[in-house]
């Protein structure tokens, strides 16, 4: 213990041990004896130091980054998924409760649509954000089933919690879930679905009624069904031996506050919130010849800053004459093809309006690109990008009537044609909130009609499909080997959340009804159409109740729910934090709550 220690950094550059904040080096290294003149006043005893060799922590992440890992993360993801599912669980079925949400601008949204509810909710947890994303994906893919997919995904995450707490590896659970999903798809497509005739409006109407039975439009069921079927049949075309139904581009919903919901209707044509550019232009034309333009009827100005030097008085007149001549040439190109109507996506100058009015031509300006595309479908015209390219065959002649009407304080332009392949749904209602909810309901109905026409197979609603699949998976689980059998079986249990939630939302006895429904499906394989009546909570045969859902919607719900559960179960680490910018301190992200 008599070894001498010197303080390095004063005279000695050698690397030292760190102990209690004092750096020292054992004076055994002969290479440094010449630079260590400190005597006994710099000597310390070894017992004063806490030697730390080889166990020093290595810091990889920055101070602003927070990390969670292990089972704690998986259990947190499960809790987040269950929380999101519980938010909209009461919005499932005909007896669904409405949610009132306030957006950041102070507007109010009242709806029971799962996607609309979750779109307005702000969450911090990454797993909760993933759950909200699957509702949006479901809405974009099929237009319906957004509430079901969240409830199912939350339940599938919840039943896996028991296995994680028993230290069963998530990979085993995932394998079981994937195997169950393959069996579900095969059973739904072959055993638990039936074919419908896509050409029969009566059979399609049955499916649309099942969809709208859970929504506000249930009171105006017949009107909504007629609107949905007529609109989809209008935009449906066959191109290259393939049926194309483009609702997003060619079926527009025009919302006009006022009147009643019964005043809503489908217009086989285009409705625009526009008026003529000049007050003396015609507001009603039968069988009009229509020119569609994508260019402005104005004098083209220089793209960069342009300066003119005027020396003589009449030089200014020459400039104005050039502008007038350019506009006159454009108008002469249009007048040459003898149209009655001109629509353009850009502006129309006062001089151009004057020339067109003298020729008896009505002009409407500043259309949206999408409206112009729909007008081309209605009148059969071609959108021209320069008036010099205008030909007689570019003029649309299929339109039957052009008319401008005044509704409340607004002017609306109607261009209609009986053989149109584009349509506009005019919605009326007492307030904007009501019209917005009717809009959401009709969007679901339109998508259901499209899904049935593209894939004409349907499955029983009211939780009958989920209960039939759960019963079959319970039987199949006996053939699964090892620990996977239990996870496979638990997925079957998770499917029962749909009929159970329907009974809960009706205020019925959950245990009694679910037990009776299990017994019904176990008694006879032909009972696969038995489910829950969403209005009363009683058991009913869906063949009698006439409640059927499109197969494509239910399959997408099941696929999305299982894939989401699998994705979240594979997460074992959450690292959060933001990089600091070079210019200063950036925002530091908080750990998700």
N, C-alpha and C positions, 0 to 999 in steps of 0.2 A: 504493500500500500504506500510505498515511499516514492513511487514513480512521479516524476515532475510533469506538470502540464503547463503549457504556455497558451496565451491568447493569440490565435492566428488573426490575420487581417491587420494587425498592427505592424509586425515586421515579417511574419511568416505567411506565405501565400498558400500553404497546404490546406486541403479540404479537411474539415473537422467534424466531429460528432456534435449532435445538437442535444443539449440537456439543460432543462430549466432556463432556457434563454441565453446560456453562456456557451461560447464556442471554444473548444479546446482540442489540443492534439497531443497525444502521448509522445514524449520526447525520446522515442526509441529509433526513429528514422534518422539514420546518420547523415542523409542528404541535407537535412535541415538544421543540423546542430550548429552550423556556422551562423545562422541568422536568428538564433534564439538566445539573446543575452539577458533576458529577464531572469532574475534570481528568485529567491524564496518568497518574495512578496507577491509573485504571480502564481504560486503553487496552490493547488486546490486538491482536496482529497477526492478519491474516486466515488466514495459513498455519497457525495453531493449530487451526482448525476444520475439520471434515469436513462439507461442505455436503451435505444430503440433501433434494432437491426432488422431489415428485411420486411417489416410489417407496416411501413409507412403507406398511407392511403394514396392512391393515384386518382387525381381529379381529371375526368374527361369532359363532363358537361359543364357549361358555364353556370355562374351563380344564378342567372335569371331563369334557368331551365328547371322545371320540376318533373319528377318522375315517379310513377307508381307501377308496380309490377307484381306478378304472381296471382294467387287466388283472389286477392283483394280487388284486383282490376276486374276479373271475370264476375265476381259477385256484384261489383258496382255497375257493370254493364247490364246485368240481369235486373237490378233494382231500377235502373233508368228505363229499360224496356217496359217493365211492369207499370211504371208510373205513367208513361205515355199511353199505354193501353187502357189504364184506368180512367184517363181523362175523357176518352171518347167511347168507353164501353156502353154508356147509357144512350148513345146515339145509334144503336143498332136495332133495326126492325121497325115494324109499323107503329109501335108505341114509343118510338124514340123521343128523347128529350132534345130540345133545341139548346144551342150554346149561343150566348150573346158575347161578342168580342168587340173590343174597341181597337181600331188601328192607330198608328202613331199620329195620323192627321186628325183624329177625333171622330172619324166615321164609325158607324156601327154595322157589324155583320151578325145576322141572326140565321143560323143554319144548323142542320144535323149532318151535313156532308163532311166526311172524315178529312178529306184533303183540304177543304176550305177552312176547317177549324185549325188544323195543324199548320197551315200556311201562315196564320196570324200569330202563332205562338213563338216566342223567342226563348230558346234554350241554350245552355252552356255546355252540357255534357256531350261529348262526341258521339256516344252510343245513341243518345236521344235524337241527335241530328240525323243519324243514319236511319232511325225509325221514321222520322218525318220525310226523309227522302224517298222511302219505299212507297209512301202514300202518294207522292207526286208521280212516281214511276207507274204505279198501278192506274192512276187517273189518265196518264198519257197513253198507256198501252191499251186499256180496255174501256176507260171512262166510267167504270162502276167497280164496286167492291173495295173501296178505299178504307171504309171502317172495318170491314171483315179482316183485311190483311193485317191491320195494326193489332187488332184483338188477338188474332191467331199467332202472330209473331211474338207478342208479349207472353202468351201462354206457353209457347214452345220454349222460350227462354226460362220461364218460371219452373217448368218441370225438370229442367236440366240442373237446377240448383242442388237438388238432393245428391246427385252423382258427384258433383264437384266437391261437395262437403265431405263425401266419402273417399276423396282423393282418387277418383277414377279419372283417367287422363281425358282431356277434351277430345282428342283424336278418336277415341273409341266411341264417344257420343256422336261425333260428326259422321263416322262411318255408318252408324245405325240410322241416323236421320236421312242420309243419302239413300241408303237401301230402302227405307220406308217411302221416300219420295218417288223412287222408281216404281214401286208397287202401287202407289196411289195413282200415278199417271196412267198406268196400264189398266187398273180397275175402273177408273173414271171413264176412260175412252171406250172400253169394251163392255163392261158389265152394268155400270150405273148411269147410263145416258141413253137417249133415244133420238132418232132422226126426225126432223121436221121438214116441211116443204117450204123452201125460201120464197117461192112464188105465191104462197097463200098468205094474204094479209091477215086473215083470221088467226092463223097459227102464230104469226109474228106478234099480233096484238096481245095474245095471252102472255107472252114473255115480257112485253113492255109493261103490261099491267102489273106483273109481279115486281118489276123494277120500281115503278112509280108508287106502289102500295106503301112504301116506307117513307115517302116524301110529301112535301106540302101540296104538290100537284095532284094528290090522290082525290081531292074534292072535284077536280076538273079532269078526271081520268080520260073520258071519251075524247075531249078536245085535245089533250096532250098526245094521246095515241094517234089520232088522225094527223096531227101536225107532224109528229116524228116520222110516221110511215110515208106520208106524202113528200116530205122534204128529202128523205133518203132516196126514194124512188126517183125524184127529180134529178138529183146530182149523180145518180148511178149511171155509168156508161161502160160499154164493153170496148176495150182497146187492145188490139193484138191478142185476141182470145183470152183476155184477162179482164175481170170485172174490177173497175176502179171506182171507189167511193171516197172522194176527197171532201170531207165535211169542213175541214179547216179553211180551205181556200174558197170553196164555191157555195157554202151554206152560211150566210151571215145572219146574225141575230141583231135586229134593230130595236132598241128599247126606247119607247115613247111614253113617258109618264102621262097619266090621265086615262079616263075610261075605266073599264073593268077587265079582268082577266079573260072573260068570255069574248072580248073584242079581238083577242089575238088570232092571227091567221098566217097562212103561208102564201107568199106572193111568188108566182113562177116568173121570176125576173129579178130586177135590182131596185132597191129603194135607197136613195141617197138624201142626206140632209143638206141639199143644195137648192139654189134658186138660179134663174137665168141672170146673165151678166148685165143685160140691158132691160129696162122696164118695159120697152115696147116689143120685145121678142115674144113669139108665140109660146103659150104654156100648155097647149094640148095639140098633139099631132097624131093622126092615125096612120099606121103603116109607114113610119118614118124611115128615111135613108140616113144612116148614122155613120159618121167618120170619127175614128178614135185616134187621138194623137198623143205622142209622148214628147212633144216639143212646145216651146212657147211661141205665141203669136205676138212677139215684141221685137223691137230692134235690138240686135245683139250688141252688147257693149264689150269693150276690150276686157280681157281677163286680167291684165295688169293695168296700172294707172296710165291713162292716155291723156295727152295734152294736145290742144289744137291752137295754132297761131292764126288769128284772123286779121288780115291786113285791110281788106276792103269791106264796105258795108254789105254787099250782096254775097260775100263768102258765107255768112251765117245762113242765108237763105238756101245756099247750095247744100249745106250740111243737113238742114231740115228736110230738103227735098230728097236727099239720099235715104234718110230714115223712112220717109213716107213711101218712097219707091220700093224699099225692101219689104215693108209690111204689105204694100199693095200686091207685090209678086206672090207672097205667101197666101194672101186671101184669094188671088186669082187661081192659084193651084188648087185650092179647096173648092171654089165656085165651079171650076171646070168639071168636077165629077157630080155636080148637082145634088148635094146632100140637103137634108132638112135640119139635121142636128150635128153639132160638133162638140165632142168632149175632149178636153186636154188635161194632162196632169200638171201643166205649168200655167203661167199667167197669160192673159189676153189684154192687149193694150186698148185704150179708148178708140184709137184710130182703127184697129182691127175690128172692134165691135161695130163701128160705124159702117165699114165696108160689108161686113157680114149681114148687118141689119138691112142694108139697101138691097142685098140679094135674097132677103127673106129667110135667112138661116138663123136658127137659135143656137146659142153657144153657152156652154157651162165649163167652168175652169177649176183648176186645182183639185182634181180627183186623186184619191189614193191609188197606188199601183194595183192593189188587190181589187179595188172596185172596177178599175179599167179592165182587168183580166176577166172579171165576172161579166162585165158588159160585152166583152168579145164573145163569150159563150152564149149570151142571150141573143145578140143581133147577128152573129155569124161574121162580124167584121174582123179586120186585122189591124193591130196597133201599128201605126206608122211613126217612124222616128224623125222624118223630115218631110215637109210638104212637097218637095220636089220629087219624092219617090211615090207620091200618091197615085194610085191607079183605080179604074172603075171597079175592078174585082175586090179591092180592099174595103169597099163600102158595105156596111151591114144592112141587110134588108129583111131579116127574119122577125124583127120586133113588130108587135101588133099595135101597141099603144104607148105614146109618151105623154105623161101628164104630170103637172105640178099642183099639189094640193097643200093647203095651209091647215096644219094641225096645231091648235093652241097658238103659240107665237112663232112657230117655226114653219119653214117651207120644206116639203119633201118631194123629191123627184121620183116618179114611178116609170120604169121602162119594163114592160111585160111582154111575154111571148109564150104561147101555149106549148111550143116544142123546145122551150129553154132547158138547158142542162145545168143551170145555176138558179138558186132560189134565195129568198130573204124571208126570215121569220119575223113578223112584226109583233112585238110583245107590248101589251097595254096593261096597266095596273095602277092602283091608287097611289103608290109611293115607290121611290127608287129601291128601297130595301126589299119590298115585295117583288118587284120586277127582277132584281138581282137573284133572289132565291128561285123564282120561276125559271130564270135563265140557267142556273146550275142544274135544276131538275130536268129541263129539256135537253141539256147537253148530255146527261146520263141516258135519257131515253133515245136520243139520236145514235149514241154509240152502241146501245143494246141492239137496235135494229140493224146497224151495220155489222155487228159481230155475228148475229144470227144469219144474215145473208151470206157472209163470207164463210162461216163455219156452221152449217145448219144442224147442230146437235145441241140438245138441252139436257139439263140435269134437274132433279127435284130441288126446290128451295126449302125454306123453313128449317134448315139444319138437317134435312133428311140425308143429303149426300155425305155430310161430315159424319153422321152417326153410322151410316152404312159402311163407310171407309174405316171408321174406328172399330166396328165389330169385326170386319174382315182382317184388319191388321192384328187384332187380338188373337185371332186364330192362327195367322201366319207367324206370330212371334214364337210359337212353340217350335218352329223349324229353324229358328236363328240360333247360332252357337254362341256360347260364352257370355261375357258380360253385356255384349251388344243387345242381347235379348231384352234386357230390362229397359234400356234406352229406347229401343224399338217400340216396346209396349207403352212406354210413357208418352211417346209421340201420338199413339192412338188415343190415349187419355186426353191429350191437349186438344185434339180435334173436337171433343165434346163441348168445348167452351162456346161454340156458336149456338147450338140448341139451348145450352144452359143459360146463356145471356139473354136469349129471346124470352125464356120463361121468366127470368128475373125482371126484365123490363116491363112485363105484363103484370107483375105483382103476384105471380103464381107460386106454387110450392115446387121449388127447384128439385129437391131430392126425390120427391114422389114422382114427378113427371119424367125426370131423366131415367130413373130406375124402370119405370113403365116402358119408356121408349127403348131402353136396352133390351128389355124382355121381348118387346115386339119384334125387334130385328133378329134376336136369337131364335125366336119361335119358328120363323119361316123365311127362307131366302127371298121369297116373293114380296116381302114387306119392306124392300129397300126404298120405297117411295114414301114411307111414313116419317113425318116430322112434326114440328111444333107450329101451331097456328099462332102467328105473331100478334094477333089482336086479342085472343082470349087466353092463350097459354095452354090450350088443350092439345092433345095429340090428334093428328088428322092425316088422312091419306092425300098426298099432293095431286094424285090423279083426280080426286074429287074436288079439292080446293082450287085446282088449276093454277098452281104456283110453280113456275119453271124458270130457271136461270140459264143463260148461255153457258155452254161447256167451256168456251174460251175464257170467260171471266173467272169462273170458279177454279179452273186449272191455274190461271195466272196468279190468283190469290194464294193457292197452296204452294206453288213454286216459289213465289216471292217470299212468303213467310218462312219456309224452310231454309232457303238460301240466306236470308237475313240472319236467322238464328245461328246457322253454321258460321257465317262470317264473324258475328260478334263473339262466338265461343272460341274462335281461334286467336282472339286478341289476348295477350298476356302482359302487355306493356303499354303504358300511355306516357308519352313524353310531351310536355307542353312548354312553350316559351317562344320568344321572338328574338331575332337578331337585332343588335343595336346598329343604328346607322352610323356612318363615319362622322357625320356632322354633329352628332350629339346623342343623347340618350333617347332611344325609341320607347314605345309602350311595352310594358312587361305583361305578358299574358298571365292570367290567374289560372290556377289548377281548376279543372272542371268540377263543379259541385254536383 
